[in-house]
Amino acid sequence: MNSSTRATLGVRQAQKLKTRQALLDAALKLLEEQSLSSLGLREVTRVVGVAPAAFYRHFRDMAELGVALVEESLGSLHVMIRAVLAEQQEAEEVIDRSVEAVADHVRRHPAHVRFVARERHGGVRAVREAIAAELARFGDEVAEALAAQEVSRGWSAEDVRMLAGLYVDHLVMTASAFLEASADEQRVIADTARRQLRLISLGRRHWRAA
């Protein structure tokens, strides 16, 4: 393969990735006003300005596009929370930074958060399962970080994973609450989230498995 051919393939691949992202962005925008089960691929391709047939070069169907949106929506939140939990800090500081990270994620990616909140119990099975799988993976990552902390010494793996599930469920619930809240309401939500997480943290220090 000569350099000219490689360059041509590189341009085509870049264009393909650009179109794929445009389809994801268009779908996400349209999903602010409707559910995935009611969204047609022709609506998406019309916004992007490509023929409906072009859609199938990137996704088998709208469900597969939805799964890709799940990965895009939750991926960066994983990274932020994992980084916070991995740092050796006092429990209150970890809680404060976790809530701040969630609030920042909602500010930066409200459409992604709204999509996950709506479709977590929506009508597209593949997307529901993808969200559940991503949150389970998130829980596993949080459990790994919690297990490394001194306060978890002596805990069973099952109990650490249960605790991680509480954290993840609470952070997802907090993110959803932030969505439609005013600035004053967000401050109340953040304060409540911190207090609830501190209650979980306090219980963690005195937990003894039955």
TIMARPA-378122 format. One record per atom (N, C-alpha, C, CB): residue number from 1; x, y, z. Coordinates in steps of 0.05 Angstrom, whole numbers, always signed. Glycine has a CB too. Layout:
<pts>
seq / east / north / up
NUM / X / Y / Z
...
</pts>
This chain:
<pts>
seq / east / north / up
1 / +17 / -24 / +0
1 / +0 / +0 / +0
1 / +18 / +25 / +0
1 / -19 / +0 / +25
2 / +14 / +42 / -20
2 / +31 / +66 / -22
2 / +20 / +88 / -4
2 / +33 / +76 / -51
3 / +36 / +110 / -1
3 / +28 / +131 / +17
3 / +3 / +145 / +9
3 / +51 / +151 / +19
4 / -2 / +147 / -18
4 / -26 / +160 / -28
4 / -51 / +145 / -20
4 / -25 / +163 / -58
5 / -49 / +118 / -22
5 / -72 / +101 / -14
5 / -77 / +103 / +16
5 / -67 / +72 / -22
6 / -56 / +103 / +32
6 / -59 / +105 / +61
6 / -72 / +132 / +68
6 / -32 / +102 / +75
7 / -64 / +153 / +55
7 / -75 / +179 / +60
7 / -105 / +180 / +54
7 / -60 / +200 / +44
8 / -112 / +167 / +31
8 / -140 / +166 / +23
8 / -157 / +151 / +43
8 / -143 / +154 / -5
9 / -146 / +128 / +52
9 / -161 / +112 / +72
9 / -163 / +128 / +98
9 / -146 / +85 / +77
10 / -142 / +143 / +105
10 / -143 / +158 / +130
10 / -165 / +180 / +129
10 / -116 / +171 / +135
11 / -167 / +193 / +106
11 / -188 / +213 / +102
11 / -216 / +201 / +104
11 / -184 / +228 / +75
12 / -219 / +178 / +91
12 / -245 / +164 / +92
12 / -253 / +156 / +120
12 / -245 / +140 / +74
13 / -233 / +145 / +135
13 / -239 / +137 / +162
13 / -246 / +161 / +180
13 / -214 / +122 / +174
14 / -232 / +183 / +176
14 / -238 / +207 / +191
14 / -266 / +217 / +185
14 / -217 / +229 / +185
15 / -273 / +216 / +160
15 / -300 / +225 / +152
15 / -322 / +207 / +163
15 / -302 / +226 / +121
16 / -316 / +180 / +163
16 / -335 / +161 / +174
16 / -339 / +166 / +204
16 / -325 / +132 / +170
17 / -317 / +171 / +219
17 / -320 / +177 / +247
17 / -335 / +203 / +252
17 / -292 / +178 / +260
18 / -330 / +223 / +235
18 / -343 / +249 / +237
18 / -374 / +245 / +233
18 / -332 / +269 / +217
19 / -381 / +229 / +213
19 / -410 / +225 / +208
19 / -422 / +209 / +231
19 / -414 / +210 / +182
20 / -408 / +189 / +241
20 / -419 / +174 / +264
20 / -424 / +192 / +288
20 / -399 / +151 / +271
21 / -405 / +209 / +294
21 / -409 / +227 / +317
21 / -432 / +247 / +311
21 / -383 / +243 / +322
22 / -434 / +255 / +286
22 / -456 / +274 / +280
22 / -483 / +260 / +284
22 / -454 / +283 / +250
23 / -485 / +234 / +278
23 / -510 / +219 / +282
23 / -516 / +217 / +312
23 / -508 / +191 / +270
24 / -495 / +212 / +328
24 / -499 / +210 / +357
24 / -508 / +237 / +368
24 / -473 / +201 / +371
25 / -495 / +259 / +359
25 / -501 / +286 / +369
25 / -530 / +293 / +362
25 / -481 / +306 / +359
26 / -537 / +287 / +337
26 / -564 / +294 / +328
26 / -585 / +279 / +344
26 / -567 / +288 / +298
27 / -580 / +253 / +348
27 / -599 / +237 / +363
27 / -602 / +247 / +392
27 / -590 / +207 / +363
28 / -580 / +254 / +404
28 / -580 / +263 / +431
28 / -597 / +289 / +433
28 / -552 / +268 / +442
29 / -593 / +307 / +414
29 / -609 / +332 / +414
29 / -639 / +326 / +411
29 / -599 / +350 / +391
30 / -646 / +308 / +392
30 / -674 / +302 / +388
30 / -686 / +288 / +413
30 / -677 / +284 / +364
31 / -669 / +273 / +427
31 / -679 / +258 / +450
31 / -684 / +276 / +474
31 / -659 / +237 / +458
32 / -678 / +301 / +473
32 / -685 / +319 / +494
32 / -716 / +323 / +496
32 / -671 / +347 / +490
33 / -729 / +318 / +473
33 / -758 / +322 / +472
33 / -774 / +297 / +469
33 / -764 / +341 / +449
34 / -761 / +274 / +467
34 / -776 / +249 / +463
34 / -759 / +225 / +472
34 / -784 / +245 / +433
35 / -772 / +202 / +473
35 / -757 / +178 / +482
35 / -745 / +164 / +457
35 / -776 / +158 / +496
36 / -726 / +147 / +463
36 / -712 / +133 / +441
36 / -732 / +115 / +425
36 / -689 / +116 / +452
37 / -751 / +103 / +439
37 / -770 / +85 / +426
37 / -787 / +99 / +405
37 / -787 / +71 / +447
38 / -790 / +125 / +408
38 / -807 / +140 / +390
38 / -791 / +155 / +368
38 / -824 / +160 / +405
39 / -764 / +153 / +370
39 / -747 / +168 / +351
39 / -740 / +150 / +327
39 / -721 / +177 / +365
40 / -745 / +161 / +303
40 / -739 / +146 / +279
40 / -712 / +153 / +267
40 / -761 / +150 / +258
41 / -699 / +135 / +253
41 / -673 / +140 / +242
41 / -674 / +162 / +220
41 / -660 / +115 / +231
42 / -697 / +164 / +207
42 / -700 / +185 / +186
42 / -699 / +213 / +198
42 / -726 / +181 / +170
43 / -709 / +215 / +222
43 / -708 / +241 / +236
43 / -679 / +248 / +241
43 / -723 / +241 / +262
44 / -663 / +229 / +249
44 / -635 / +233 / +256
44 / -619 / +240 / +231
44 / -623 / +208 / +270
45 / -623 / +224 / +209
45 / -607 / +229 / +185
45 / -615 / +255 / +172
45 / -611 / +205 / +165
46 / -640 / +263 / +175
46 / -649 / +289 / +164
46 / -634 / +312 / +177
46 / -680 / +293 / +168
47 / -630 / +310 / +203
47 / -615 / +331 / +217
47 / -586 / +332 / +208
47 / -617 / +327 / +248
48 / -574 / +309 / +205
48 / -546 / +307 / +197
48 / -542 / +314 / +167
48 / -535 / +279 / +202
49 / -563 / +309 / +151
49 / -561 / +315 / +123
49 / -549 / +293 / +106
49 / -544 / +340 / +118
50 / -554 / +268 / +115
50 / -545 / +244 / +100
50 / -570 / +227 / +93
50 / -524 / +228 / +116
51 / -567 / +210 / +74
51 / -588 / +192 / +66
51 / -593 / +171 / +88
51 / -582 / +178 / +39
52 / -618 / +162 / +91
52 / -624 / +142 / +112
52 / -606 / +117 / +109
52 / -653 / +133 / +110
53 / -600 / +110 / +84
53 / -583 / +86 / +80
53 / -555 / +89 / +92
53 / -580 / +80 / +50
54 / -546 / +114 / +94
54 / -519 / +119 / +106
54 / -518 / +112 / +135
54 / -511 / +149 / +102
55 / -541 / +113 / +148
55 / -543 / +107 / +177
55 / -531 / +79 / +182
55 / -572 / +108 / +187
56 / -538 / +60 / +164
56 / -530 / +32 / +169
56 / -500 / +27 / +165
56 / -546 / +14 / +150
57 / -486 / +46 / +156
57 / -456 / +43 / +155
57 / -444 / +46 / +183
57 / -444 / +63 / +135
58 / -460 / +56 / +201
58 / -450 / +62 / +228
58 / -464 / +47 / +250
58 / -453 / +92 / +233
59 / -490 / +41 / +247
59 / -506 / +28 / +267
59 / -525 / +8 / +254
59 / -521 / +48 / +285
60 / -530 / -14 / +267
60 / -549 / -34 / +256
60 / -578 / -23 / +257
60 / -547 / -61 / +271
61 / -583 / -9 / +279
61 / -610 / +2 / +284
61 / -609 / +24 / +305
61 / -630 / -21 / +292
62 / -631 / +35 / +312
62 / -632 / +56 / +332
62 / -624 / +46 / +360
62 / -659 / +69 / +333
63 / -629 / +21 / +365
63 / -621 / +10 / +391
63 / -591 / +10 / +394
63 / -632 / -19 / +394
64 / -577 / +3 / +373
64 / -547 / +3 / +374
64 / -537 / +32 / +377
64 / -535 / -10 / +349
65 / -549 / +51 / +364
65 / -542 / +79 / +369
65 / -547 / +86 / +398
65 / -559 / +98 / +350
66 / -569 / +77 / +409
66 / -575 / +83 / +437
66 / -554 / +71 / +456
66 / -602 / +72 / +444
67 / -544 / +47 / +450
67 / -523 / +35 / +467
67 / -498 / +51 / +465
67 / -518 / +6 / +457
68 / -491 / +61 / +441
68 / -468 / +78 / +438
68 / -471 / +104 / +455
68 / -463 / +85 / +408
69 / -495 / +115 / +456
69 / -500 / +138 / +472
69 / -497 / +133 / +502
69 / -528 / +149 / +466
70 / -504 / +109 / +510
70 / -500 / +101 / +538
70 / -471 / +102 / +545
70 / -512 / +73 / +543
71 / -454 / +90 / +528
71 / -425 / +89 / +533
71 / -414 / +117 / +534
71 / -411 / +72 / +511
72 / -423 / +134 / +515
72 / -414 / +161 / +514
72 / -423 / +177 / +539
72 / -424 / +175 / +489
73 / -447 / +172 / +548
73 / -459 / +187 / +570
73 / -446 / +181 / +597
73 / -488 / +181 / +572
74 / -439 / +156 / +602
74 / -429 / +148 / +628
74 / -399 / +145 / +630
74 / -442 / +122 / +636
75 / -386 / +144 / +607
75 / -357 / +140 / +608
75 / -341 / +160 / +623
75 / -347 / +139 / +580
76 / -346 / +186 / +618
76 / -330 / +207 / +632
76 / -336 / +208 / +661
76 / -335 / +234 / +619
77 / -361 / +202 / +669
77 / -368 / +202 / +698
77 / -353 / +180 / +712
77 / -398 / +199 / +701
78 / -350 / +157 / +700
78 / -334 / +136 / +712
78 / -306 / +146 / +719
78 / -331 / +112 / +692
79 / -294 / +159 / +700
79 / -266 / +168 / +703
79 / -264 / +188 / +726
79 / -256 / +181 / +677
80 / -282 / +207 / +728
80 / -281 / +228 / +748
80 / -285 / +216 / +776
80 / -303 / +248 / +743
81 / -305 / +199 / +780
81 / -311 / +188 / +807
81 / -289 / +169 / +815
81 / -338 / +174 / +807
82 / -279 / +153 / +796
82 / -257 / +134 / +803
82 / -233 / +149 / +812
82 / -251 / +116 / +778
83 / -227 / +172 / +799
83 / -203 / +188 / +807
83 / -207 / +199 / +835
83 / -199 / +210 / +786
84 / -231 / +208 / +841
84 / -236 / +219 / +868
84 / -232 / +198 / +889
84 / -264 / +231 / +869
85 / -244 / +175 / +885
85 / -242 / +153 / +905
85 / -214 / +142 / +908
85 / -262 / +131 / +897
86 / -198 / +144 / +887
86 / -171 / +132 / +888
86 / -152 / +149 / +905
86 / -160 / +129 / +860
87 / -159 / +174 / +909
87 / -142 / +192 / +925
87 / -145 / +186 / +954
87 / -148 / +221 / +919
88 / -123 / +186 / +968
88 / -123 / +181 / +997
88 / -131 / +207 / +1012
88 / -95 / +171 / +1007
89 / -156 / +210 / +1018
89 / -167 / +234 / +1031
89 / -185 / +226 / +1053
89 / -181 / +252 / +1010
90 / -192 / +246 / +1070
90 / -212 / +241 / +1090
90 / -239 / +236 / +1077
90 / -213 / +266 / +1110
91 / -256 / +221 / +1091
91 / -282 / +214 / +1080
91 / -298 / +238 / +1072
91 / -298 / +197 / +1100
92 / -298 / +259 / +1088
92 / -315 / +282 / +1082
92 / -305 / +296 / +1056
92 / -315 / +302 / +1105
93 / -279 / +297 / +1053
93 / -268 / +309 / +1029
93 / -275 / +293 / +1004
93 / -237 / +312 / +1031
94 / -274 / +266 / +1006
94 / -282 / +249 / +984
94 / -311 / +254 / +977
94 / -277 / +219 / +991
95 / -328 / +256 / +997
95 / -357 / +260 / +992
95 / -361 / +287 / +978
95 / -372 / +259 / +1019
96 / -348 / +308 / +989
96 / -351 / +335 / +977
96 / -342 / +335 / +947
96 / -335 / +356 / +992
97 / -320 / +322 / +942
97 / -309 / +322 / +914
97 / -327 / +304 / +896
97 / -281 / +312 / +914
98 / -338 / +283 / +907
98 / -356 / +266 / +891
98 / -381 / +281 / +882
98 / -364 / +241 / +906
99 / -393 / +296 / +901
99 / -417 / +312 / +895
99 / -410 / +334 / +875
99 / -429 / +324 / +920
100 / -387 / +347 / +879
100 / -378 / +368 / +860
100 / -374 / +356 / +832
100 / -352 / +381 / +870
101 / -362 / +332 / +831
101 / -357 / +320 / +805
101 / -384 / +314 / +790
101 / -341 / +294 / +808
102 / -404 / +304 / +805
102 / -430 / +298 / +793
102 / -443 / +324 / +784
102 / -448 / +284 / +813
103 / -442 / +345 / +800
103 / -454 / +371 / +792
103 / -440 / +382 / +767
103 / -452 / +391 / +815
104 / -414 / +379 / +766
104 / -399 / +389 / +743
104 / -406 / +373 / +718
104 / -369 / +387 / +748
105 / -410 / +347 / +721
105 / -417 / +330 / +699
105 / -444 / +338 / +688
105 / -417 / +300 / +707
106 / -463 / +344 / +705
106 / -490 / +352 / +696
106 / -489 / +378 / +682
106 / -509 / +353 / +720
107 / -473 / +397 / +693
107 / -470 / +423 / +679
107 / -459 / +420 / +651
107 / -452 / +442 / +696
108 / -439 / +403 / +648
108 / -425 / +399 / +623
108 / -441 / +382 / +603
108 / -398 / +387 / +627
109 / -456 / +362 / +613
109 / -469 / +343 / +596
109 / -498 / +338 / +604
109 / -453 / +316 / +597
110 / -514 / +359 / +605
110 / -542 / +355 / +614
110 / -558 / +336 / +596
110 / -556 / +381 / +615
111 / -553 / +338 / +570
111 / -568 / +320 / +551
111 / -562 / +291 / +556
111 / -563 / +328 / +522
112 / -536 / +285 / +561
112 / -528 / +257 / +567
112 / -541 / +247 / +592
112 / -497 / +255 / +569
113 / -541 / +264 / +613
113 / -553 / +256 / +639
113 / -583 / +251 / +635
113 / -547 / +277 / +661
114 / -596 / +269 / +621
114 / -625 / +267 / +616
114 / -631 / +241 / +601
114 / -636 / +291 / +600
115 / -615 / +235 / +581
115 / -618 / +210 / +565
115 / -617 / +185 / +583
115 / -597 / +208 / +543
116 / -597 / +184 / +600
116 / -594 / +161 / +618
116 / -617 / +159 / +638
116 / -567 / +162 / +633
117 / -625 / +182 / +649
117 / -646 / +182 / +669
117 / -673 / +172 / +656
117 / -650 / +210 / +680
118 / -678 / +181 / +631
118 / -703 / +173 / +618
118 / -702 / +144 / +608
118 / -708 / +192 / +594
119 / -680 / +136 / +597
119 / -679 / +110 / +584
119 / -671 / +87 / +602
119 / -659 / +111 / +561
120 / -663 / +94 / +627
120 / -657 / +73 / +647
120 / -680 / +54 / +650
120 / -648 / +85 / +674
121 / -704 / +64 / +649
121 / -728 / +48 / +651
121 / -746 / +52 / +626
121 / -744 / +55 / +677
122 / -734 / +58 / +604
122 / -748 / +63 / +579
122 / -756 / +38 / +564
122 / -732 / +80 / +561
123 / -765 / +42 / +539
123 / -777 / +21 / +524
123 / -759 / +5 / +506
123 / -799 / +31 / +508
124 / -733 / +12 / +506
124 / -714 / -2 / +488
124 / -697 / -21 / +505
124 / -696 / +18 / +472
125 / -702 / -46 / +503
125 / -689 / -66 / +521
125 / -659 / -65 / +519
125 / -699 / -94 / +514
126 / -648 / -63 / +496
126 / -619 / -64 / +493
126 / -606 / -40 / +507
126 / -611 / -63 / +463
127 / -620 / -17 / +507
127 / -609 / +6 / +520
127 / -612 / +4 / +551
127 / -624 / +32 / +510
128 / -635 / -6 / +560
128 / -638 / -11 / +589
128 / -616 / -30 / +599
128 / -666 / -24 / +595
129 / -611 / -51 / +584
129 / -590 / -70 / +592
129 / -562 / -57 / +591
129 / -591 / -95 / +574
130 / -557 / -40 / +571
130 / -532 / -27 / +569
130 / -527 / -8 / +593
130 / -529 / -11 / +543
131 / -548 / +7 / +601
131 / -546 / +24 / +624
131 / -541 / +8 / +649
131 / -572 / +41 / +627
132 / -556 / -14 / +652
132 / -552 / -31 / +676
132 / -523 / -42 / +677
132 / -572 / -54 / +676
133 / -513 / -50 / +653
133 / -486 / -61 / +652
133 / -465 / -40 / +658
133 / -481 / -73 / +624
134 / -469 / -16 / +648
134 / -450 / +6 / +653
134 / -450 / +13 / +683
134 / -457 / +30 / +636
135 / -474 / +14 / +695
135 / -475 / +21 / +723
135 / -463 / -1 / +740
135 / -504 / +26 / +731
136 / -467 / -26 / +732
136 / -455 / -49 / +746
136 / -425 / -47 / +745
136 / -465 / -76 / +735
137 / -414 / -40 / +721
137 / -385 / -37 / +718
137 / -375 / -14 / +735
137 / -378 / -33 / +688
138 / -391 / +7 / +735
138 / -384 / +30 / +752
138 / -383 / +21 / +781
138 / -405 / +52 / +748
139 / -402 / +5 / +790
139 / -403 / -5 / +817
139 / -378 / -22 / +823
139 / -428 / -21 / +822
140 / -370 / -39 / +804
140 / -346 / -55 / +808
140 / -321 / -38 / +811
140 / -343 / -74 / +784
141 / -320 / -16 / +795
141 / -296 / +2 / +797
141 / -296 / +16 / +824
141 / -297 / +22 / +774
142 / -319 / +25 / +833
142 / -321 / +39 / +859
142 / -314 / +19 / +881
142 / -350 / +51 / +863
143 / -324 / -6 / +879
143 / -318 / -26 / +899
143 / -288 / -31 / +901
143 / -333 / -52 / +892
144 / -274 / -31 / +878
144 / -245 / -35 / +879
144 / -232 / -13 / +893
144 / -235 / -37 / +850
145 / -241 / +12 / +889
145 / -229 / +35 / +902
145 / -235 / +35 / +932
145 / -239 / +62 / +890
146 / -260 / +27 / +940
146 / -267 / +26 / +968
146 / -252 / +4 / +983
146 / -297 / +22 / +970
147 / -248 / -18 / +969
147 / -235 / -41 / +982
147 / -206 / -34 / +990
147 / -235 / -65 / +963
148 / -194 / -15 / +975
148 / -166 / -7 / +980
148 / -164 / +11 / +1004
148 / -154 / +6 / +956
149 / -186 / +22 / +1014
149 / -186 / +41 / +1036
149 / -184 / +26 / +1063
149 / -210 / +59 / +1036
150 / -170 / +38 / +1082
150 / -165 / +25 / +1108
150 / -190 / +18 / +1122
150 / -148 / +43 / +1125
151 / -211 / +34 / +1120
151 / -236 / +30 / +1135
151 / -250 / +4 / +1125
151 / -254 / +53 / +1132
152 / -242 / -6 / +1101
152 / -255 / -30 / +1091
152 / -241 / -56 / +1100
152 / -255 / -29 / +1061
153 / -220 / -53 / +1115
153 / -206 / -77 / +1124
153 / -225 / -95 / +1140
153 / -181 / -69 / +1142
154 / -225 / -121 / +1133
154 / -242 / -140 / +1146
154 / -269 / -143 / +1133
154 / -245 / -132 / +1175
155 / -275 / -126 / +1114
155 / -301 / -129 / +1100
155 / -300 / -151 / +1079
155 / -309 / -102 / +1086
156 / -322 / -164 / +1075
156 / -324 / -184 / +1054
156 / -327 / -170 / +1027
156 / -348 / -204 / +1058
157 / -320 / -183 / +1006
157 / -323 / -172 / +979
157 / -352 / -165 / +973
157 / -312 / -191 / +957
158 / -370 / -182 / +983
158 / -398 / -177 / +978
158 / -408 / -152 / +992
158 / -415 / -201 / +988
159 / -398 / -147 / +1016
159 / -406 / -123 / +1031
159 / -395 / -97 / +1018
159 / -398 / -124 / +1060
160 / -370 / -99 / +1009
160 / -358 / -76 / +995
160 / -373 / -70 / +970
160 / -328 / -82 / +989
161 / -381 / -91 / +955
161 / -396 / -86 / +930
161 / -424 / -75 / +936
161 / -399 / -113 / +914
162 / -436 / -83 / +958
162 / -462 / -72 / +966
162 / -459 / -42 / +972
162 / -473 / -87 / +990
163 / -438 / -35 / +986
163 / -432 / -7 / +992
163 / -428 / +9 / +967
163 / -408 / -4 / +1011
164 / -413 / -2 / +949
164 / -408 / +11 / +923
164 / -434 / +16 / +908
164 / -388 / -5 / +905
165 / -452 / -3 / +909
165 / -478 / +0 / +896
165 / -494 / +23 / +908
165 / -494 / -26 / +898
166 / -492 / +27 / +934
166 / -505 / +49 / +948
166 / -494 / +76 / +937
166 / -502 / +47 / +978
167 / -468 / +77 / +936
167 / -455 / +102 / +926
167 / -464 / +108 / +897
167 / -425 / +100 / +927
168 / -463 / +88 / +880
168 / -469 / +92 / +852
168 / -498 / +100 / +849
168 / -463 / +67 / +835
169 / -517 / +86 / +862
169 / -545 / +92 / +860
169 / -550 / +121 / +870
169 / -562 / +72 / +877
170 / -537 / +129 / +891
170 / -541 / +155 / +902
170 / -530 / +177 / +883
170 / -527 / +158 / +930
171 / -507 / +172 / +871
171 / -495 / +192 / +853
171 / -513 / +195 / +828
171 / -467 / +184 / +845
172 / -523 / +173 / +818
172 / -541 / +174 / +794
172 / -567 / +189 / +802
172 / -548 / +146 / +784
173 / -578 / +184 / +825
173 / -602 / +197 / +834
173 / -596 / +227 / +837
173 / -612 / +185 / +861
174 / -573 / +234 / +848
174 / -566 / +262 / +851
174 / -563 / +276 / +825
174 / -540 / +265 / +868
175 / -550 / +263 / +806
175 / -547 / +274 / +779
175 / -574 / +280 / +766
175 / -531 / +255 / +761
176 / -593 / +262 / +769
176 / -620 / +266 / +758
176 / -634 / +289 / +771
176 / -637 / +241 / +761
177 / -630 / +292 / +797
177 / -643 / +314 / +812
177 / -632 / +341 / +804
177 / -639 / +310 / +842
178 / -606 / +343 / +798
178 / -594 / +368 / +789
178 / -605 / +378 / +763
178 / -564 / +364 / +786
179 / -615 / +360 / +746
179 / -621 / +367 / +718
179 / -639 / +391 / +715
179 / -635 / +343 / +705
180 / -662 / +390 / +727
180 / -682 / +411 / +723
180 / -683 / +432 / +745
180 / -709 / +399 / +719
181 / -663 / +430 / +763
181 / -664 / +448 / +787
181 / -652 / +475 / +781
181 / -649 / +435 / +810
182 / -662 / +495 / +795
182 / -650 / +522 / +793
182 / -624 / +523 / +809
182 / -671 / +544 / +804
183 / -610 / +545 / +808
183 / -584 / +547 / +822
183 / -589 / +543 / +852
183 / -571 / +574 / +816
184 / -609 / +556 / +863
184 / -615 / +554 / +892
184 / -623 / +525 / +899
184 / -637 / +573 / +900
185 / -639 / +513 / +882
185 / -647 / +485 / +887
185 / -623 / +466 / +885
185 / -669 / +476 / +867
186 / -605 / +471 / +867
186 / -581 / +455 / +864
186 / -564 / +456 / +889
186 / -564 / +463 / +840
187 / -562 / +479 / +902
187 / -547 / +481 / +927
187 / -560 / +464 / +949
187 / -545 / +510 / +936
188 / -586 / +464 / +950
188 / -600 / +447 / +969
188 / -596 / +417 / +963
188 / -631 / +454 / +969
189 / -598 / +410 / +937
189 / -594 / +382 / +929
189 / -566 / +373 / +936
189 / -599 / +379 / +899
190 / -546 / +390 / +931
190 / -518 / +383 / +937
190 / -514 / +379 / +967
190 / -499 / +405 / +926
191 / -525 / +397 / +982
191 / -523 / +395 / +1012
191 / -536 / +370 / +1022
191 / -535 / +420 / +1026
192 / -559 / +364 / +1012
192 / -573 / +339 / +1020
192 / -557 / +314 / +1012
192 / -601 / +338 / +1008
193 / -546 / +315 / +988
193 / -530 / +292 / +978
193 / -506 / +288 / +996
193 / -521 / +297 / +949
194 / -493 / +309 / +1004
194 / -469 / +307 / +1021
194 / -477 / +295 / +1048
194 / -456 / +334 / +1025
195 / -499 / +305 / +1059
195 / -508 / +295 / +1086
195 / -515 / +265 / +1084
195 / -532 / +311 / +1096
196 / -529 / +257 / +1062
196 / -537 / +229 / +1060
196 / -512 / +211 / +1056
196 / -555 / +226 / +1036
197 / -492 / +221 / +1041
197 / -468 / +205 / +1037
197 / -452 / +203 / +1063
197 / -451 / +217 / +1014
198 / -453 / +224 / +1078
198 / -439 / +223 / +1104
198 / -452 / +204 / +1123
198 / -438 / +251 / +1117
199 / -479 / +202 / +1121
199 / -493 / +182 / +1137
199 / -485 / +154 / +1129
199 / -524 / +186 / +1134
200 / -483 / +149 / +1103
200 / -473 / +123 / +1093
200 / -445 / +118 / +1103
200 / -474 / +122 / +1062
201 / -428 / +139 / +1102
201 / -400 / +136 / +1111
201 / -399 / +130 / +1141
201 / -384 / +161 / +1105
202 / -416 / +143 / +1157
202 / -416 / +137 / +1185
202 / -425 / +109 / +1191
202 / -435 / +157 / +1199
203 / -445 / +100 / +1177
203 / -454 / +72 / +1180
203 / -433 / +52 / +1172
203 / -479 / +67 / +1164
204 / -417 / +60 / +1152
204 / -396 / +43 / +1142
204 / -375 / +37 / +1164
204 / -382 / +56 / +1118
205 / -369 / +57 / +1180
205 / -349 / +54 / +1201
205 / -358 / +36 / +1224
205 / -341 / +82 / +1213
206 / -384 / +32 / +1226
206 / -395 / +15 / +1247
206 / -408 / -10 / +1237
206 / -414 / +31 / +1264
207 / -404 / -16 / +1211
207 / -417 / -39 / +1199
207 / -404 / -65 / +1208
207 / -416 / -37 / +1169
208 / -421 / -84 / +1215
208 / -412 / -111 / +1220
208 / -432 / -129 / +1207
208 / -410 / -117 / +1252
209 / -422 / -146 / +1188
209 / -440 / -164 / +1174
209 / -454 / -183 / +1193
209 / -425 / -179 / +1153
210 / -479 / -188 / +1187
210 / -494 / -207 / +1204
210 / -484 / -235 / +1201
210 / -524 / -206 / +1197
</pts>
